[in-house]
Amino acid sequence: MSPEQVRGQVADARSDLFSLGAVLYEMVAGTSPFCRKTPADTMAAILHEDPPHLSSLVHGISDDLDAVVDQCLNETLSDRFQSASDLLQALR
C-alpha cells in the first residue's frame, strides 16, 4: 500500500510503482520493506520510515538497482518514477 493509499488519498500509476518497488525489495532482500507486527504499525512505517537500503542487506547488489528501488519507494509522489516507462528505462 502506497503512502497516499494509507492516507485515503487518490492513487494513480505512481502508487503502483511504489507497490512494485516493495515487491522488488522483497525479492532481492528476502524481507518486506515495511512489514511490522500489526497492520497499524506497518501503515505507520510506510508513512514515516525509510526502509534500509538494499545494499546494507544484500552484499554485492548494484548501486543502480539500490537507487531504482529507493526511488520506487519514495514517500513523495513527485520523487518517484512518473511512469512505468521511466522505471523500465532506469532498470535497463
Rosetta blueprint (number, residue, H / E / L):
1 M L
2 S L
3 P H
4 E H
5 Q H
6 V H
7 R L
8 G L
9 Q L
10 V L
11 A L
12 D L
13 A H
14 R H
15 S H
16 D H
17 L H
18 F H
19 S H
20 L H
21 G H
22 A H
23 V H
24 L H
25 Y H
26 E H
27 M H
28 V H
29 A H
30 G L
31 T L
32 S L
33 P L
34 F L
35 C L
36 R L
37 K L
38 T L
39 P H
40 A H
41 D H
42 T H
43 M H
44 A H
45 A H
46 I H
47 L H
48 H H
49 E L
50 D L
51 P L
52 P L
53 H L
54 L H
55 S H
56 S H
57 L H
58 V L
59 H L
60 G L
61 I L
62 S L
63 D H
64 D H
65 L H
66 D H
67 A H
68 V H
69 V H
70 D H
71 Q H
72 C H
73 L L
74 N L
75 E L
76 T L
77 L H
78 S H
79 D H
80 R L
81 F L
82 Q L
83 S L
84 A H
85 S H
86 D H
87 L H
88 L H
89 Q H
90 A H
91 L H
92 R L
